Amino acid sequence: MTTVQSITYTFFLICSITLNVLMINFYFGGGWEQRWTKLAAEEAENVASISCSGHGRAFLDSLGAGIGKPICECNACFKGSDCAEFVPDCVVDADSGDPMFLEPFWLKHAASSAVVVPGWHRMSYEFNDCSLISKELKMLIRKLHATVGNANTDGRYMIFGAGATQLLNAAVHSLSSHDDPSSPSRIVASVPYYPVYKEQTQFFQSNNYKFSGETSMWKDNMDSLSNYIEFVTSPNNPDGQLKKAVLQGPSVKTIHDLAYFWPHFTPIPAPADEDLMVFTISKLTGHAGSRFGWALIKNEAVYQRMLAYMSLSTHGVPRETQLRVLKLLKVVLEEKGREMFEFGYEAMRNRWKKLSKILSISKRFSLQDLEYQNCSFSKRFRAPSPAFAWLKCEKEEDKNCFEVLKTSNIIGREGSLFGAESRFVRLSLVKSHDDFDLLLRRMETLVVLEEK
């Protein structure tokens, strides 16, 4: 009996010691690290599971997250605790270029695109090589361009910025004349041009550059004492046309804004091979809120000036942003980019087809002409899939197209902001399904009313 008790006691003692060793190893040997990632994932998944009726989304930083359960943030024209209530007389916002059309793709790829960021992640100002840029992310961006075939990165330096917005002014600053304040560089763009070119130039009020209007004004009338910086946007915002530089000569420098030069917005005829090219993650993946863009620069002196600009203005892009973009691009590059770009292209093509069909019978409104073109990425002729509709009011009395649409609770972006006539309005096609669906219905109503 004593022997049996002794054996039993020894058995339980060994089990107890083993359990304690395992617990110590769990907390101090790696198990705890596994546990905190699980807790972070559970927290994110709990918020993601909150039902918003398909017309909104709850987030970890939503209102109420700090004091309890986060609440739904509803899409425009929906309200209620679960966003189930439609607001029939709401205003349709077709002004913003918020690229939410790609949200369904990322919902499908929630696991592969997720990033867990611990509190100790890259707390330093710089990476180990004393730079502000992730080498791994740089390599991935070069691989992306090579895969898509939309830009030549050979022999180019790379700069990261807080979206294309910051990079555009960094480029203007770096290309402008600094030697003679009495002769500032002339900033020009072809109408219709992206309003930020003019707005940024005027806002910063630099002695080194000034906005000088429409490019064509200077084509045969260039001032021999002035330098020119031409913005070339391809495909163009707002009309989706593929553009080329207009001005030529030793006194001309060019900034190529290629934010929309991706297969879901335009056919890719050949890789862009320009001296200074600007891209942004917002139009590539839809993550506008991450504020990440990059520039490819051929001239080393221009690169060094842009590098100094970025260092002094923000001291680089946040490490968390670079980590998230790295993760997103890995997903984009799966299957050589086919899945995301095909998803995006089909979404934009269908939206363009639906709007074009409605307006094809209208005598009051018209859209820009866009043709089928060969795409080297998809290796076929592609139908138009622009990010924006460049709408024109054709009736003589409809001189202000923005106001015409406003009477039907549609807010676009006024043509005059793009340097064009007030008969034009830009309508965004990249927002959420709810936004586009309501825009479509409102435009259809306007066309039907033409017959009455």
N, C-alpha and C positions, 0 to 999 in steps of 0.2 A: 504493500500500500504506500509505504514511504517512498519507494522507488518511483512509483507512478506519479505521486505528487511532485517529486523532484523533477521528473521529466517534463511534467506539465508546466511547472514553474519556469524551468529553463526555456521551454518553447515560447511562453508568453514574454519572457524577458528579451529573447532574441527578436521577437516580432516588434516589441516596443522600441528597442534600439534601432531596428531597421526603419521603422516608421519615422522616428525622430531624425535619422540621417536623411531620409527622403524629404522630410519637411524642410530641414536646413538647406538641402540642395535646391529645393524648389524656390525658397525665398532668396537665397544668396548665390545660387549657382546658375541662374538663368530662368527658373520657373516664373519668378515674379515679372520678368520682362515680357514673357509670353502672356501673363495675366493682364498687364495694363493695356496691351494691344487689343485684347479681347474686350475689355471694358470700354475702350474707345469705340470699337466697332459696334458694340451693343448700343451705346448711346446714339451713334449716328443712325443705326438701323431703326431704333425706336422712333426717332423723329421722322425718318423717311416713311415710316408705316402710317403716319397720321393721314387720314383720308381728307382730301380737299375737293372731292367730287370731280377730279380731273380738270378743275378750273383754277388751280392754285398750287402752292407748295409750302410746306413747313421746313424751317431750317434750324440748325443748332443755335444760330444767333437771332432767331425770330423774336418778336416782341413776346414777352412772357417766359422766355427761356431761363432767365435768371431767377424767377420767382415761382416757377412751376412748369407746367406743360406749355411748349411753344404753340402759338396759334397759327392758323393758315394765313398766308399772304396771297390774296386773291388776284387773279388776272383782271385786267381792266374790264369793266362792264359786268362783273360778278361780285357778290357780297354775301355776307352771312358767315357763321362760325365755320362752316365747311365749304364755303364758296359755291353753294348750290343755287343761290338766288340770282337770276339774271336781271340786269338793270336795263330795261328796254329803250330808254331815251338817253343813254349814256353817249359820250363823245368817243368816237373811234380815233385812236392815236395812230395815224399812219406816218407820223413825222419821224419818230425815232428809228434809228438803224440797229436797234437791239436784236442781235442774231439768235433769237430763241427757237428758230425752226429746227435747230440741231438737238434740242433737249431730249426728244424721244430716243435718239441714238445713244446718248450718254446714260439714259435710264436703263437701256438694254445692256450697257457695258459698265454698270455701276461697280462691280467687283474689280474688274481689271483696271479701271481708271481711278480707284480710290487711293488716297494717300493718308497715312497716319503720321502726324508730325508731333514728336515728343517735345517737351519744354526745353530740352537741351540741344535741339537740332540747330547746328551752325549758328551759334550765338555771336561769333566773331564778325567784325566788319568785312573781312576778306576770306577768300579761300586760302588753302595752304600755300599756293604759289603766289600769294599777295595780289591776285587779281580779283575783280568783282564779278567775274563771269565763270560759270560752270563749264569746264572743258568737255564734260560728257554731253551736256546739252548742245554745245557748239557742234560737236561731231554728229549728233542726232539731227540737227537742223540741216547740215550739209547733206546727210543721207536722205532726208526728206525731199530736198530740192532735186537731188539726183534721181530719186524714185519717180517723182511727179514730172520732172523735166520742165519746170517752169522758170528756173534761174540757174545760171552758171556761177558757181561759187569758187571756181579755181582762181587763185591769185587775189582773192578778196579778203579784206579784214572784216571782222564782225563786231558789231556793237549791240548791246541790249539796252532797251529803254522801257519806260512806263507807257506802253502802247505806242502806236504810230504817232500819236499827237505830240509826244515829247521829242521823238526822233525827227519829226518834220522841222521843228524849229531849231533843233540842234544842227541839222543839215544846213538850214538857211544861215545860221550864225557862222558855221564853219566855212561856207562857200563865199560869204559876202566880203566886200572890200573893207579892210581894217586900216589901210594906210592913209586914206584921204576922206575924213568925215564930211567934207564938202561935196563929195560925189558918191553918195550911197548906192549900193547895188539895187537894180530895179527888179522887183519880184513880179513875175507875170504868169498867167495861166489862161488856157483856152476856155471860152464860154461854151457850155455851162461848166463851171469849176466848183470844186468842193469848197464851201464857205470858210472853212478853218484856215485855208491859205491866206486869205485876206484878213480874217479876224485876228489870227495870231500875229501877223506882221504888224498890224496897226496897234494891237494891244501892248506889245513889248516896246514900241516906240524907240527903236534903236537908231543911232546915228549912222549905222553901217548899212542899213537897207530900208527900202520903203516899197509898199505895194503900188505897182504902176499899171494895173488893169489887164485888159485883154491882150493876149500874145500877138494876135494878128495885127494890132495897131503898130507894132514895132518891126514886123517882118521886113518891110522895105523902108523903114524909117529909123534904123538903129542909130543912137547917139554914139559917136566914135569915142567919146570921153567916158562913157558909162559901161559898167559891167552888168550883165543880165543873169538872173537865175530863173529858169523856167520850170514850173511844175508840170509834169506829164503823168496823168492818171490813167492807168490801163488795167482792166476795163474802167471806163470813166464813171465816176460818181457825180451826176445822177443817171446818165443815159445808157450805161453799159457798153459803150463803144470802145474798141481797142484803139488806143491813141499812140501817136509818135511825136517826137520833138518837132517843133516848127522852126525855131531859131537855130542858126548855125554860125560858127565863127569862133575865134580865139577868146572873145570877150563874153562868151556864153557858157554857163554851167547849168547842168540839168539835174533835177531831183525826180526820180521815177517812183511814184507812189503806186505800188503793186499790191495793195491791201486785198483786192478782190481777184487777183490773178491766180485763182485756184479752180480746179475742174468742176466744182459745183456751181460756179457763177459764170464761167466762160470756157469755151474751147481753148486749149493751149496749143497754139500753132507751132511754137518753138521756144526754147529756153530764152528768157530775157538775159541780155549780156551787156548791161549798162554800167557806167562808172559808179553810180550811187543808187541803190535800190532799197526801198523800205517795205517791210511786211509786218503783219500783226496777227497775233493768235486769235483775236476776237473774230475775224472773218474766216480764219482757217477752221477753228474748232467750235466757235461760238462763245468762247469764254472771255467775253468783253470785260467782266468784272475783275479778272486777274491782272489786267493792265500790263500786258507784255507784248513787246514788239522787238524787231531786230532790223538792222541795216547792214547791207553788204557794200563795202567801199573799196574801190580800186586804188585810189591815191593815198599813200601813207600819210602825207601831211594833213589831208582832210580828215583821215581817220584819227590822228593824234589830236586835232582840234575838237572833234566830236567826243573823243574819249575824255578830254579835259572838261567839256561842257557837262557830260553826264556825271562825272565825278564831283564837280562843284555844285551841281543842281540837286542831285539826290544821293550821291555816292553809291550809285548802282541800284539794280533791281532787287527787291527782297529775296532772300534765299528760299523762303517758302514758296514764292511765286515760281522761281526757277525749278524747284523740285516738282511742283504740280505740273508745269509745262512739260518737263521731262517725262513724267508718267503719261500724260495725255498723248504726246507724240509717239510713244511706244505703242499705244493702242492704234493710233492713226496708221502706223506703218505695218500693222498686221495685215497679212494678205496683200502686201505692197500697196496699201492705201485703198484698195478697191472698195471695201465695204463702206467706209465712211464717205468717200467721195461719190459713190454711186447713190448712197442714201440721200446725201445733200443735193445731188443733181436732180434726182427724181422728184424730191420735194419742191425745189425751185422751178423745175420745168413744168410740173403740174400746176403750180400757182400761176405761172405766166400764161399757160394755156387757158386756164379758167377765166382769168381777167381779160385776156385778149378776145375770148369768145363772146363775153358779155359786151365788150366795147366795139366789136366788129360790126354791130348793127346800129351803132350810135352815129348820129350826125353832129352831135354836140361835143363829143370828146374823141380824142385820138391818142395813140401811143407811139413811141419811137419805133422805127423800123430796125429789126435785128434779124440777121440771116443765119441759116444753117452754115456751120463752118467745120473744117476738119480739125480734130483734136488728137494730138500726138499721144496724149495719155491714154485715152480710151480707144485709140486707133479706129475711129469711125467719124462720120459727119454727125455733129451734134446740133440739136434744136436749141434755141435760146433759153437761158435760165438766169436772167439778170436778178440782181439784188433789189433793184428799184424799178418802178414804173415812172417814166417821164411823161406825165399826162399834160395834154394841151386842150384848152377850151377853144373850140373852133368858132363859136358864134360871135358875131361882131360886138354884141352887147355884153358878152362875158369877158370884159377886159381884165378882171381880177379873178383868176381861177381859184385862188385860195379862198376867197370869200364865197364863191359859188359852192364849193364843197362844204364850207363851214356851215352854210344854211341847212345842210343835211347831216350835221354832226360828224363830219369827217375833217380831221386836222392833218393836212399834209405839210410839206415844207415849201415856202414860197419861192417861185422861180427867180424873183429879184435877188434873193440871197446868193444865187449861183451866177449872178451877173447876166441873167437872161430876162426875157419879157415876163410881165406879170400874168400872161396867159398860160404860163407853165407852172406845174406843181409836181414835186417829187412825192411819190407814194411808196412807203416801205413795204417790201414783200417778205422780209426776213423775220418778222416777229412771230409770236406764238400762233398756233392753229386757231385759237379763239379770236385773236386780233384779225388775222387774215380772213377768217370766215365771215366775221361781221363786216369788214371792209367790202367784201365781195357782195354781200347782201345789200349794203347801202348803195353801192355803185349800180347794182342791178335795178334797184328802185328808181334811181335817177334816170337810167336809160329808158325804163318803162314809161316814166312820166313824160318823156319826149313826145310820145304818141298822143298825149291827151291835150 
